[in-house]
């Protein structure tokens, strides 16, 4: 029976950080005796998750971020997929809350679009039906994985952050084990609240992909398109003839079409200027980050370094919740 599966919910958080995800977990429609919640405090999320996984006792590890807001049926949906022994991991999208600011909602539109999110856009939108997939559609803030598979694979590569889950799921897929994306297995997470934070986010994502490439090899030439485009723009001022400007003109047209479409569908007309800016910002920051990760991966300078991790069991199997006042998100 699917509801006999036990879950260890793992949430990494910075030292002293607030865990907003805890409040929603109290109302999960799943046998309370079959779930435990572990909060891993530290400064290296991949290490935090690995150490929490080693301490976990559940059949399934469910990874959330500290701000992942779940729905009541999320464990039941995950259990239904993982009842199939050929499925190693299951997850769904991270959706932008309607309560986010206009700027944040514009980011959500960009990420869920073909031009912005590309092959990973289904991480940020709920579309289609449950399906077998690749790591392209799965995201670590909302990911369930068999504990025995996770441990057998050695867990997350602690040299990586972000992109540690992508590297692990690539390994799992190569072993012939299945990954499932369920669009209804969604969490809601707010987007970055400032332009500067958005820039840092996508530079970091690109850098993580570059570092993953150094470790695991080239996965797809598509990953390098933003970097190629960045180099092209840098060389454009010395272009010897006018046709060299055609790709830039076509890209500009694609941005305008995507921005207009993104503003119309959710009636986010006032965010149109932000949409026009966010598309090229995403691509150029990701491209620069990927180049940085390829040329100067952080794991070279961090070799031998360790980061302390504190694991707190917020809820044990078979025990009631012991949480502070409803809505505080504080870790006892």
N, C-alpha and C positions, 0 to 999 in steps of 0.2 A: 504493500500500500504506500502511496506517495506521502501520506501524512505521518508515516513512521520514520521518515528520513530526518536525521538530526542536523541542525545548522549551527555553525560557529560564525557569528557575524563579527567581522574584523574592521575596525575603524582607526586609521592613523590620525594623529593630531599633533600639532606643535606643542611644546611645553607650555602648560597653562592655558591652552586653547579651549574654546567653547565647542561642544559637540552638539550641533543643532539636530543631528540625525536621531539622537536618542529619544526625543519626545515622540516622534512618529512610531518608533519601534514598540512603544507600550501598547499600541492599539492593533498590532498585527493579528490577522485572523489565521492563526496557526497554533497548534498546541504549545503552550508556554513551556511545558516541561521538555520540549524537544528543541529548545534554542538556548544558546549562551551568547553573551555579548562581551567582546574583548576590545578595550581601547588601548592602543599602543602609542605611547607618548615618546616623541623623539624628534630628530631633525633630518632623518633619512627615511622617507616613506617605504622604499623597497626593503630596507632592513627591518623597519617596524613591522611590516606585513609578514615578512619571513619569520620573525621571532614569535609573533602572535600565532602564526600557523603551526609552529612547532609546539606551542602550548595548548592549542585547540584540541578538543575531543570530539567534535562533530563529524558526521559523514561528509558534510559539504562545508567548504569555506565560502562565506558570502562577504565579498569586499565592498565596502561603502566608503565614501569620503565623509568628512565630519559635517558637511552641509548637504548630504544626499537625503532628500525628503521622499520617503517611500510611500507606497499605497498599502492598504491593509492586506491585500491578497498577494503581495510580492513573493513571499516564501512559498505559498501554495503553488503559484505559477512556476517558480523555479523547480520545486519538487516534482511537478508533473513532467517536466523535461528531463530531469536528472534521474527519474525512475528508469529511464532507458539506459542500460549499462554501456551502450556505445557512445553516449554523450559525456564528454569530459567537462564541459563548461557551458554555461548559459547566461545570457544577460540581455539587456535592452538599452534603450536610449536614455540620454540625459537631456531633459526638456527644459526650456527656459520658462520660468513662472510668468504668468500674466501680470503679476504684481511688480515685476522688474521695471526699471526706468526705461525711458525711450531709447537711450543709448544702449542699454543692456539687451533690450529686445531686438535692436538692430544687429547686434552681434549674433544673437540667436538666429536671425534670418540669414545672415551671411554663412554661418556654419552649416545650416540645413540646406543650402543651395548647391547646385552642381558646380558653379564656378568657385565658390568658397570652400565647401567641404569636400567636393570631389567624391572619390570612392568611400570616404569616411562620413559622408553627410548623414547616413542613417544612424549614426551615434547621437544625432541631435534632432531627430524628427521621428515620429511614430507613423510608419507607413508599411503596408503589406501585411502579411501573416507570418506566424512563426516559421522559421526556415533554418536549414543548415547553412553555415556561413564561414567566413574567415575572420581573422583578427581585425579586418578593416571595419567591421560593423560593431565591434564590442569595445567597451570602455571600462576602465578599472574602478571607476566610482560606482559601478553597478554591475558586478560580475560574480557569479557563483561558480565554484570549481570543486571537483572532487578532491578531498584532502589527500587520498592515497596517490592520486596522479600528481598533484602539486608537489608532494614530498619526494616521490620517485624521480621527478624531473629536476630535483634540487632547488625548487622554488624559483623566486625571481632573481635575476642577475643583479646583485647589489651594486654593480658598477653603473647601472643605468637608472636614471630618473630625469625626465619621464621615459616612456617607451619600454619600461621593463615588462609590462604585461604583453605587449606586442611580440617581443622576442620570445617569451615563454609560450604564448599561444602558437607561434610559428613552429616551435619545437613539438608541441602537442599534435598539431595538424600533421606534421611529417611522420608521426608515429601511427597515423591512421585513425586517430580518435576524433570524435565529432564536436563541433562547436555550434551552438544554437543562438540565434537572435530572435527575440520575441518583442515586437513593437509595443505590446501591452505591458511588458515587464519594465516599466519606466520609473525613473526617479526624476525629481525636479530640483535643479540647482541654478542658482543665480549666476549670470555671467559677470565678468570683470566690470567693476564699477567706474573705472577711469580709462582713458585712452592709453596712458602710460602703462597701466597694468595689462592691457590687451597686447601692447607691443612686447612686453616682457614675456607674456604667456606664449606667443607664437614664435618668438625667437627661441624660447626654451624648448618648445615642441620640435622645432627644426633641429636644434642642437642635439636633442635626444635621438632623433632619427639618424643624424650623422654618426653619433656614437654607436647606435645599434648597428649601423652599416659596418663600422670598423670591427665590431665584435662578430657579427653573424654573416657579413657579406651583403652584396647588393640583392635587394628583394624585388624591386621594380624600377624601371627607368623613370616611371611617372614621379617617383619621389624627388627626382633631381630637376624637374621642370621649373620650380620656383627659383632654384639657384641659377639655372641656365638663363632664365629671364632676367634675373638681377644682373648677371654679367653682361648680357646683351644691352641693358639700359646704360650700364656704366661705359660701354664702348660706343654707344650711339652718338655722342658728341663728335667723335672723329670718323663717323661713317662717310665713306667716299662717294656714295651716290644716294639719290632720293629714295629708291625702292627699299633701302634698309629701314626706312621709317614705317613701312607698311605693317609689320607685326605689332608695333606699338599702337598704331591707329586701330587695328583690329581688336587689340586687347582693350583699348579705351572704349570702343563700341560695345564690347561684351560686358564691360563693367557697367556702362550706362543701362543696357538692356536688363541686366540682372538686378541692378539697383531699383529701376522702375518697377520691375516685376515684384521684387521683394517688398516694395512700399505699398503696392496696390493690394496684394492678397490679404495681408493682415490689417489693411487700412492704416498703415504706419507712415502716412504721407510726410509728416513733419520730420521724420528720421531720414528722408532721402539724402540730404547732404552727408550724413554720417555713413550711409550705405556706400556712397560713391568713394568715400575715403577709406572705409574699412576693407574693401576687397583688395586694393593694391597693398595696403599696409600688411594684411595677413600674408600675402604671397611674398612680399619682399623681406619681411621679418623672418618668415619660415626659411626662405632661401638663404638668407645670411646666417641664420642659426645652423642650418645643415652644413654649410661650408665650414663654420667654426667647429662643429662637432667632428667633422672629418679631419680637419687639420690639427686641432689641438684638443683631443678628447680629455675630459676631466679625469677619467679614471687613471690616466698616467700620473698626474700629480697627486692623486688621492690614494695611490697604492699603499696599502698597509694601514690606512687610517680606519679607526672604528668610531662609531657613534653610539652613545649610551641609549638604551631603550627601556622604558618602564611599561610593563604590561599590567593593566587593571581589569579584573573581571567584574563587569558592571552587573551582569546577570548570569547566574549559574544554571546548569541543567537541573530541572526539577525544583527550582527555587523561585520565589516571587521576585518581582522587580524591587530594587532598592535604589530609587532615584530621588533627586531633589525636587523641589516644587515644579509642577507642570509648566513647561515652556522655558525653563532657565537654560537647559543645555549644559549645565555645569557637570563636571565629572567628580563624583564623590571620592 
